[in-house]
Amino acid sequence: MEKFYSDISGEEIDSSTPTVTFGFDGTSYEIDVTEQEKTEIEKTLAPYIRAGRKATGAGARRRGRRSGGSSSDSPAKQVREWAKEQGIDVPARGRVPSDVLEKYNAAH
């Protein structure tokens, strides 16, 4: 069974825990968090969500997208693939551990 970890605390999380997606200043982000961290994010963002407007239409889609490569070309995916080829244990989601990044960078 694959293990998943919080991008905030590094704590192991259940695979059914949802990924939190949010946007700021035209850029979309997503993170994996524990249920408690998700609740904290919701509480923090609540006043901004209440005061804000949902972006709709072509302008919203245009602002939320980045040009260039797809997520399948992401550096984290490349590091994960390399680590698996090397027999290094790496989580399937969340932040790539710093020791794995160091090994990857040293090899490249």
Number of C-alpha atoms within 10 A of each C-alpha: 4 9 12 22 21 21 18 13 11 16 12 14 16 15 14 7 14 14 16 15 10 11 11 8 7 13 11 13 11 12 16 24 26 22 14 9 16 17 12 12 13 13 11 11 12 12 10 10 11 8 7 9 8 6 11 8 7 9 9 12 12 11 14 16 11 12 6 7 8 8 9 9 10 10 10 17 15 12 18 21 15 17 17 11 10 10 9 13 12 20 15 15 19 19 17 18 12 9 9 17 15 11 14 16 10 8 8 6
